[in-house]
Amino acid sequence: MGRYTQKLEDIKKLIGRLQKQVPEQIGAFHNFMETVEAKGALDQKQKELVNVGLAVAAQCEWCIALHVQGALKAGATKEEIVEAGMQAVLMHGGPALMYMTPLEEALEEFTNG
């Protein structure tokens, strides 16, 4: 299992544990997430590309894995995903630039090169 596939598994395990520990809060978060992610002025691909940029800016490798995979599933190209990550670098500077490494690694893993 690749590093970023493992991060997706980590997310599933965390959510599973939290559903048992704090089901009301996780349920409310899940409902909020579904509402925000529903199609509106932005389509799913656009929202995932925004999330890619935010994941890089937040320096969250789990978020990068989740949203790189989501963007690919929504039809984004590698070039679009890298460009979305670079928007984070523009706004967040050097620390975000370093998180282009996990973005590229996740892209490589999920697209097999």
N, C-alpha and C positions, 0 to 999 in steps of 0.2 A: 504494500500500500504506500502510495506516495505521501510526501509531507503534507500537501494541501488537501488531499483526500482524507488524511488523518485529522486534519483540523475540522473538516466538515463532520466527521464522526464525533469529534470532541464536542461540537455544538449540539449534535443530537443527544449525546449522553447528558450534557449539562441541562438541556431543556427537559429531558426525561426526569432527571433528579429534581429539578425545580418544580415540575408539575406535581410531584408528590409532596414536596415541602411547602410550597406556596402556590397552590393551584389557582386561587382567586386572582392573585397578581399576574401570574403567567397567562391565565385566560384573558385578563383585561389587556395585557400587552399584545397578545396574539390578535385580539379583535382590533386593536388600534393599528397594528401592523397591516392587517388585511384591508382596513379602510384606507390607509395611506397608500398602499400599493395597488389599489384598484385603479383601473383605467380612468383617467380624467383628461386634463389638458395635455399631460405627458403620457406617452404609451409606455409599455413595460420596458422596452429596450432603453428608452431615454431615462427612465427612472433608475434602471440598473447602472447605467453609465454615470449618473449623478452619484449613486451609492459607491461605485468604484472610486471616484474622486474623493468622496468623504472618507472611505475606508483608508486610503493612502494618507490623507491629512490626519486622521485619527491614529495612525500608526498601529492598526489592528490587523494582524495577520489572519485571524479567524474571519474577520469582516472581508478582507481582501479575497480569501478563498471563496467565501459565500457569494460575493457579488461579482467576481470574475466568472465563476461558474454560471451565475444567474444571467449575466450579460451575454455570455456565449449562447446559453439556451434561448435567450430572447432575440438572437440573431445578430448580435454585435460582432464586428470583425476585431481581429487582434489590433489593428491600427486604431480603431475607435476606442478600444479599452486602454491602450497606451496613452492616447491623447487625453482621455478622461483623467487618467492618473497624473498626467503632466499639468492639468488644470490645478490639481491639488498642490503640485510643486510650485506653480506660479503664486498661489495664494498663501502657501504655508512654508515655502523656502526649503533650505537644506535638509532638515529632518524628514520632510516628505520625500525629497529626492532619494534618500536612502531606502525608503519603502517602495521605490520602483523596483528594487531587487526582488522582494517577495511577489510583487505583481507579475514581473516577467517569469519568475519560477512557476507561479500558479498557471499562467497562460501556457507555458511549456508543458506542464503536467496534464492540464485538461485538454490540450489540443495535440498532445504527443509531438511537440516540436513546433 
